């Protein structure tokens, strides 16, 4: 009888483990999300998990924060294919930042990368799925996929660089709304941008698997709208990263 009782207790936990391994990734992240390429979703999760490697005093980083930014910046690299190693094709390149107001930006950013990342030798452009400007990439660029290169057009590199940017000038605890809001402001000095990204993050947070006290799993449905609309590349609002 004792053996049967123990078996009855073990089975629910085995089922929870099986369901979780099939439907979630790092940090309770869903294994698939409509509108996000699987490789990019994996990059969001891996980068978030490595936050403490980038900055030891950066707490509360999660996949949904990076997904919220990625949705705003490039609609999750919409229109580009993503290879298994994370390279995007075609490259995502924003409008020329010549101060003319393109993309809502009125500050001129003269060329800093000799056109290496953005193909423009006169002015900089925001590049990649997380839309870094080349001068910021020099500061925050990361090698997220371990190939020895730091490429803003690679989703593993770009998402880890976003972590480096957000986690800089800490300490931070992104489970606190004020910390998250300030880090997003540092990423892009625009209140409208911050509010838009926070809304995205809240939607993605609602998809995260939560383990309930009664042993059940709560796996909320997404409130994120389908991402089928045409995306027009734009830099980080008023001040690109």
N, C-alpha and C positions, 0 to 999 in steps of 0.2 A: 504493500500500500504506500509506503514511504517513497519507494522508487517511482511509482506512478505519479505521486504528488509532485516530486521533483521534476519529472518529465513534463508535467503540465505547466510548471512554472518556467521551464527553460524554453519551451516551444515558442511562446509569444516573443521572447527576446531574440530568438533565432529568426523569426519572421520579420521583426523590425530591422534586424541587421541586413537581411536579404533585400527588403524593400528599399532601405536607405542606400545600399551599395548600387542598386540598379537605377535609382531615380535621383541621386544626389552626388555632388562632387565635393570639393573642399568647402569647409565651413557650412555644410548644409545646402550648398549651391545646387540647384536643379541640374540634371545631366543634359537637359536641352531647354532652350528658351526660344520661342518664336521670334524671328527677326535677327537672331544672333548666330553667326557661323560657329559651328562647334569648336573650331580651333581658337577663335577669338574668345569664346566663353571660357575655354580652358585657360587661355592667357590671362583673363581677368582673375580667375581663381588662383592661379599660380602666383601671379604678381602680388595679390593681396596677402597670400600666405607668407610671402617673403618680406613683408614690411619691416619686421624686427631686424632682419639682416641689413636693411638699408639704414634704418634709424632705430636704435634700441629703445628709445623713449616714444615710439609711435605705436599706440594701442588702438584697437577697434577697427583697423582697416578691414574691409570686406569687399567681396566681388561686386556687390551692388553699387558701391561708390564708384568704382571704375566703370561699370556698365552705365551708370547715370551720366558720367562724363562722356563716355564713348558714344552714347546715343545723341547727345547734344552736339558733339564735335563732328562726327562723320556718319551718324546714323548707323553705327556699327560697321563701318567700311562698306556701306551699301554701294553696289556697282562695281566692286573689286572682288576678284577671286582671292582666296587665301590658301597658300600652300601648307603642307603639314608642318613645315619649319617656321611658318608664320609670315612669309613674305606676301605682300599685297601686289596685285596686278590688275589693272593699271595702278600706278602710284596715285595717292590722294594728295592733291596740291591745291591750296587755297588761292584766292585772288592776290594780285600784286599789292603789297603794302606800301604804296607810294604817297599816302596821305590824301588820296582823292575821295575817300569815303567808301571805297569798295569793301564789302563785308561789314559795313558799319564802323570801320576803323579810319580815323582821321589823322593818325600819327604816322609819319613816314619812317620806314625801317630800311635804310640803305643795305645793300647786299653785304653779308658777312661770311658766306660759305662758298663764294666763287661759283655759285649755281650748282654745287655738288648735289644738294638734296632737293632743291626746288626748280632747277633748270633756269634760273633767272640770275644774271650776273649784274643787274642794276639795283634791284630791290629784293628784299626777303619776302617769302611767302610761307604761310603755315603749312606744315607737311605731316603726312601720315594719319593714321586713324585717330590719334589723340591730338592732332593739329598743333604740334610744337613749331615755334619759329626757330630757325637754325641757331641763333645766338643763345637761346635757352637750351637747345639740345646739347650744346657744348658743355653746359653746366650740369644738366640732369640726365643726359643720355646714359643708357644701361645696355648691357649685353644679357638679355633675358633668356635667350635660347642656347647660350654657351657655345656659339660658333666663332667667338673671337672678334666679332664686329658689333658696333653700336649703330643700329640703323633705324631711324624714325619711321621707316616704311615697313618695319617688321612688327607684328602685333605683340610678340613676346617682349621685344626691346621697348616698344612704345608704352605698353601698359606698366612695365616695371619703372620706366622713367617717370610716368605719372605718379607712381607711388613715391618716388624720390622727391618729386616736386611737392606733393601734398604733405609729406612727412618732414620736410625741411623746417628749420626754425621752430622745432618743438620745445617742450614735450606736448604731445597731442593725445587725446582720447576721443576717437571718433564715434564712440557710443554717446558722447555728449553733443547735443545739437549745436551749441555755441562753438565748440571746437571745429566741428565739421563745417559749419558756415564760414568761419574765419579762414580755414584752409582752402575752401573753394574760392573765397574772395582773393586769396593770395595767388591762386591758380589763374584767376581771371577777374580783374578789378571791375566787375559789373554786377550791380544788384539784380538786374533782370536775369543775367546768366546764372547767378547763384540760386535764385528761386526756381528757375527752370530745372537745373540739375538736381536740386533737393527734391523736387516733385518726381523726377525720374527715379532717384534713389529710393524714395518711399515706395514707389510702385514695384521696384525690383526686390526691396526688402520683404514685400508681402508674398513673394514667391519662395522665400527661404523656408526650409523644413524646420519645424520647431518640435522638440521632444516634450510631450506633455507629462505632467506629474503622474497621470494614471497609466503611463506606459504607451499611450497612443501617439500617433504621428499626426501632426497638423501640417498639411501641405497646401498652402493657399494658392488659389488660382491667380493668374497674372491680371493686373489692371492695365498693363502696358499696351497701348494700341499697336496694331500691326504696322510694320515699318515698310510698307510698299510704296510710299510716296517718293518722288524724285528728290534727291538730295543735291543741294548746291553748296559746294565747299565754301566755308567761311572761316576766318581766323577766330581766335578766342575773343569775341566781342570787342570791347573797347580797348583792351590791352592783351594781345596774344601772349601765350606762355613762351 
